[in-house]
Amino acid sequence: MKTRITELFGIEHPIIQGGMHYVGYAELASAVSNAGGLGILTALTQPTPEDLAKEIARCHEMTDKPFGVNLTFLPAFTAPPYPEYIDAIIDGGVKIVETAGRNPAEHLPRLQEAGVKIIHKCTSVRHSLKAQSIGCDAVSVDGFECGGHPGEDDIPNMILLPRAAEELSIPFVASGGLANGRSLVASLAMGADGINMGTRFIATQEAPVHENVKQTLVAATELDTRLIMRPIRNTERVLSNAAVEEILKIERAKAEAGETVGIDDVRHLVAGSQNWKVLQEGQMDAGAWSCGMVAGLIHDVPTCKELIDGIMAEAESLIRERLEGMLG
C-alpha cells in the first residue's frame, strides 16, 4: 500500500508506532520497523542525551529499516537539554523525528538542515495548520479517543480527521482509537495517509513492559479509561486503577471546597516514577498511566509482525471485497 506517508518515510506499510514514555525502547521500535511500519524511540525516556545516543545505536543494530525518535517539548521550567538530544539524533543518523508538546519551531532548522523529516503530534486542526506553516513535513492528528493528552477540544476522529483533510496540504496520520484493519481503512477513507498506534503496540510480545500491563490491556474494555487533570487543563486519558480513582477523588474534593486544583495536589500519583512502577515493575495500582479507549479492541498479544501483517491483510480484504462489493 502506497500513501504519502509511506513515500515520505520510506516505509512499507502506513503504520507508525507513536512515542511512549517507558515503552519506546529499541526492542519495540526495531520490531515495528522490521515488520514494515515505522518504529519510534522515545528520547526523554532516556535520562541523558548520551543514553539516547546509545539507544539509537542499539536500534541500528536491531534493524536496517527506517525508525524515528519522539522528542516531546515540555514547559520551559522543566526543559531538558534539547540541543544535546538533537545532537544525539543527528549524529545517530536518524532521519525521522516525531515532535510533540510545545511548538517545535525553534528546533526545526537544525533538524531540517540535517535532512530530518518532522511529524508533529496535534490534537486540533488549528494546531495542525500551525505545524504545517512552520515547516513540519507531516502531522499526527490525535482524536479525543487517544491515550495520553487529547487536548481540551474533545473532538473525536470521525469529525477531526475529515476536518484535517479539508484544511491540510501536508500528509497526516490518524491517531487515537486505532487497532486493526478497520481502523486503517476508516482512517484512509477520512483523508488520512496512515495510522499511528500507541496503546495497541504496548500489547505486543516485543513491547518492553511488564506482562501484567499487557494482560491488563487484554482484559480492559472501552469503558475502562478515565480523564484526569481536566481542572488544570492538562487532560490525560489513563486506564482506571486505584491511583486514578484517588486522583479523581482529590479533584472532586477540591471542587466541592471551592478550591483550585494544582499539579502539586496529584503529582505523587502522576509522576514518572509511578509510571515506571506500573509499566516496568507491573505494580498496576502504583500510579496513572496513559491508555486509549482502544483497549476495548485489544484481545491478544501478538508479535509486531503478526499485528501489522494482520492489519494489512484485513485492510486489503475490506477494500477489495467488502467495499468494492458494495459498488456492484
N, C-alpha and C positions, 0 to 999 in steps of 0.2 A: 504494500500500500504506500503510495507516494502522496505526501502532502507538503505544504510549505515548511512545516516543522521538520519532517524527515530530511528535506533538502537543505534546510538551514544548518542543521546539526550533524548531518552525515550519518544518520541512524536508519535502521531497517524498518522499525515499527514506530508509529507516532504515540509512544507511551513513555512518559517521564516519571521517574521516582523523585518526588519532591524532597527537599532538605528537611531533616527531622533531628531535633536535639537528642543526643544519646542513642540515635538509631543509625544515622547516616555515616557509617564507617565503611572501610574498604570492602569488607565481606559482602555487604548488601549492594553497594554501588557497582562493584565489578560483576556481580551475578546478574544484575539488571542489564548492564551494558553487554555482557556476553550473550544474553538472551535476545539482543536486538533492540532493546529500549535505551533510554539514557539514564544511567545511574548518577546519583548526586551525593558527594561528600558534604558534611556539614562543618563549615570552617570553625565556628565558635564552640563546637563540641570539643575541639582540640584546645587544650589550655593555653598554648602559645603558638605563635607563627612557626616556630621550629618544629613543633609537634605536627602542625598541619603539613609542613614540607615532608615529613617522614610518612604521613598517612597518604599523601599524594603519590610518593614513590612506591609505597606498598600497593596502592591501587594499580599503578602502572605494571607492577609485577604480576598482578592477577588478571589483567585484561589488556588487550591491544586495541580495544574499541574506544570510541569517544566516551568520556564521562565528564561531569561538571562538578563545580563546587558551589554550595549555597553560602552566601555572605549576607547576614542579616545586620542591618544598620540600626543600632539601639539608640535610645535617647542620649543626648550629649553627656549627661552626668555619669553615664556608665560606659562611655565609649572605650572599646578595646583598641589596640594599636592597629587600626585598619591598614595604613600604608604597608606595614610589615606583613600582614596577612595577604595583601595583594601581591607583595613581592614573592611570597611563597607560591601563590597561584601561578604567576607569570613564569617564575624560574622553574616551576614544576611542569611547564609545558601544557597546562590546562587551557583549553580554548573556549570553554563554555562556563559562564557564571550565572547562577540564579540569585538575583538580589531580592531583598525583602526588607520590610520595616520602613525606615525613613527614606526620603528622596536620595537616590544614589548619585545625583548629578555631579557632585564634586569629584567623585572617584572614577567616573566613566572614561574621561580622556586617557588615563594611564592604561586602563584595561583595553580600550579600543586601539590604542597605539600598538599594543602587543598582539593585536589580531583576535582578541577575545570577544565572543558573541555574548550579549547580555539578554537574559529573560527576567523580567521583573514581576514579582507577585503583586497583584492588585485585587481589591475587593469591591471596586466600583468602576463604572465607565469613565467617570471624571479622572480617577487616578490612572486608568489605562491610557487615556488620552495624554495625560501629563507625561507618562513614561515614554509614549511614542514621540512626544515633542522634544524630549531631552536626548533622544537618540538611541533608546533601547531597541534591540533587534526584534524582540517578541515580548509578549506578556502572558502571564498565567492568570486567568480570571477566576477568582475564588468565590464561589457562591456561599450563601448562608449555611448550607449543609456541612461545610468543611470542618475538619478538626482544627484546633488551634484558634487563631484570631480571624474571625469572619468579618471584621469591621463593624460599623454601627448602623448600616442601612437596612440590614435584614432582607436582602433581595435574593431569592433562590435562583438556581441556574436556569430554570425554564424561562425566566424573564431576563436575567443578566446576560446570558450568552447571546441571544438574538440581538439585544441592545448593543453589545460589544461589536457584533458583526455589522450592525448598521453604521457604527461610528469609526471603527479602526481600519487602517490600511495595512498595518503590520500583522504578521501571523500571531495567533493566540491559541493557547490550550485551555481546556476546561479543567477546573479543579474543584473538588468537593462533591462527595456522594457517588464516586465512580469506582466500579469494581470489576466489570465484566464486559463482554462484547456488546450487550445492550447499551451500556454506558458510553462506549466508544462511538457506536453508530448514532446514538441520540446526539452526542456532542458534535459530531461531524454535520449532522442534519441542521443543527442550530448555528452553524457557522464556524465552529472551532476547527483547528487544524490538527488536533490531537488531544490527549488527556494527560493530566498529572495526577498521580495517586500517591497518597501518603499512608493513611491508616491501612489500606489493603496490603501494602508491601511489608507492614510490620508482621502480619500473619503469613510469613513465608519461612521456609526452612533456613534460608541463609541470613535472615534478619538477626543481627547480634543482640537480641534481647532475651530476657528470661522466658522460659517455657510457660510460666504462669500467665504472662502477658498475652501470648499467642492463644492460649486456651480460653482466656477471658474474652478475647475478641470473638472467638468462635461461638461462645455461649451467649454473647450480648445480642440485643435486638436494636432496632432503630429507635426504640423508646428509651434507651439507657444513657443518653448523653444529657448533660446539663450545661447551662451557660453561667459562667461565674465572672465576677469583676465588671458586670454591667454598670453598677453605680459609678465606677471611676472611668467609664468609657474606655476600658481596656479588655473588652469582652473576649472570653476564651471558651471554646467548646471543648468539654472534657468528658471522660467516662465517669458515670456516677460511682462513688465509693464513699467510705466513711469520712474521708478528708473533705471531699466535695460537699457532702451534706453539712459538715461543720462550717465550711466557708459560707454557704447559703444561710445558715443559721445566724452567723455573725452579721451578714449583710442585712438580714431581716431585723435583727435586734437593733442595729444602728438606725435603720429607717424608722422603726417604731419609736425610738427615743428622740427622733428629730435630729440625729447627728449625721455628719458626713462620713462615709466610709473612705478610708485611705488604704494605700497598698500595705502600709505597716500593720494594719489590722489582720491581714491574711498572709503576709509574707512567709510565715513559718509553715504554711501549707502549700504554697505555690513555688517555693524556692527551688532552684536547680538541684540542690542536694536531695530534696524529697522526690523530685522527678527521677533522679538516678536510682533511688531506693526502689521505686516501682519498676522501672524499665530494666535495670541491670541486676537487681537483687530479688525481684519478684515479690516485694512487700506491697501487695495490691491496695492497701489502705493507707500507705505512708504519706501520700500527697496527691495533688491533682495532676493528671496527665492528659495531654491533648489526644482527642479521638473524635472522628467524624461520625455522623449518623449512618454512614456506610457500614458500620459494624453489623447492621441488620442484614447485609448481603454477604457477609463473610462466614462461610460454612466449613472451611478446611484450611490446611496449612501446606500448600504445595511448594515446590521449588519455584524460583523466579521464572525459569524457563517454562515449566508447566503452566504457570499462571499466564504469562504473556502469550505463549502458543495457544492456550485455550481462548484467550480474549480475541486473538486474531482469527481463529477458526470460527468462533461464534459470530464475530462481526461479518466475516465473508458469507457465512450461511444466511444471516439476516438480510444482507444486501442482495445477494444473488437469488435467494429462494423466496423468503417471506415478502420482502418489499417489491422485488421485481414481479412476483406472482400477483401482487395486488393491482398491477398495472394492466393485467390481461383483461 
